[in-house]
Structure formats: C-alpha cells, structure tokens
Amino acid sequence: MPRPLPLAQPDLVASYLEHRAAQGMGTDHKVRWGARTLLARVPDLDSFRGLPLDEQLAFNHETHRFIG
C-alpha cells in the first residue's frame, strides 16, 4: 500500500480548492491529489521555478492544474 502524502501547506491547498469551487470547477480527489503531490515534492513553490524544465513537465497533469 502506498504511503499517504504528507500534508504540506494545508492552507494553500484549501485556498486553491475554494478558488476552484468559486469558479464552478471541480474539487474532487484528483484535484486535491495534484496539489498535495506537488507540495510533497516541492514544499517551497518558489523552488519549482528552479527545477529543470524536464522535471517541471514530468509532473502529472493534475499537478499542472495547481501549478497554473
């Protein structure tokens, strides 16, 4: 069984989900997973910009929604 994702920056994830809901967009488990996956790997979002492009693009498309 996979390990649960660490809950990094829960306030940021909650804000992201609230913003999506206010826009009439989905907030299902895939959306939450995308945000939590990125934050588990790159808890300091400013450092995301420092990753090589191939590493940035290697994230799942659900994660790219959060990045955007």
C-alpha positions as CSV (number, residue, x, y, z in Angstrom):
1,M,0.0,0.0,0.0
2,P,1.4,3.4,-0.9
3,R,2.4,5.8,1.9
4,P,0.0,8.7,2.4
5,L,1.2,12.1,1.1
6,P,2.4,14.5,3.7
7,L,0.1,17.4,4.2
8,A,2.3,20.3,3.2
9,Q,0.8,23.8,3.3
10,P,-2.8,22.7,4.0
11,D,-4.0,26.4,4.0
12,L,-2.7,26.8,0.4
13,V,-4.4,23.6,-0.7
14,A,-7.7,24.7,0.9
15,S,-7.4,28.1,-0.7
16,Y,-6.8,26.5,-4.1
17,L,-9.9,24.3,-3.7
18,E,-12.0,27.2,-2.5
19,H,-10.9,29.2,-5.6
20,R,-11.8,26.4,-7.9
21,A,-15.2,25.9,-6.3
22,A,-16.0,29.6,-6.6
23,Q,-15.2,29.4,-10.3
24,G,-17.6,26.4,-10.6
25,M,-14.7,24.0,-11.2
26,G,-14.3,20.5,-9.6
27,T,-12.5,19.9,-6.3
28,D,-12.5,16.1,-6.4
29,H,-9.8,13.8,-5.1
30,K,-7.8,14.1,-8.3
31,V,-7.6,17.9,-7.9
32,R,-6.6,17.6,-4.2
33,W,-4.1,14.9,-5.1
34,G,-2.5,17.1,-7.7
35,A,-1.9,20.0,-5.3
36,R,-0.7,17.7,-2.5
37,T,1.6,15.8,-4.8
38,L,3.4,18.9,-5.9
39,L,3.7,20.3,-2.4
40,A,5.0,16.9,-1.1
41,R,7.8,17.1,-3.7
42,V,8.4,20.9,-3.8
43,P,7.1,22.4,-0.5
44,D,8.6,25.8,-1.3
45,L,6.8,26.7,-4.5
46,D,9.5,29.3,-5.4
47,S,11.9,26.5,-5.8
48,F,9.7,24.9,-8.5
49,R,10.9,27.6,-10.9
50,G,14.5,26.4,-10.3
51,L,13.7,22.8,-11.3
52,P,15.0,21.8,-14.8
53,L,12.2,22.1,-17.4
54,D,12.1,18.3,-17.9
55,E,11.4,17.8,-14.2
56,Q,8.7,20.5,-14.2
57,L,7.0,18.8,-17.1
58,A,7.3,15.4,-15.6
59,F,4.6,16.1,-13.0
60,N,1.2,14.6,-13.7
61,H,-1.3,16.8,-15.5
62,E,-3.5,17.0,-12.3
63,T,-0.5,18.7,-10.7
64,H,-0.1,21.1,-13.6
65,R,-3.6,22.5,-12.8
66,F,-2.3,23.5,-9.4
67,I,0.9,24.9,-10.8
68,G,-1.1,27.0,-13.3
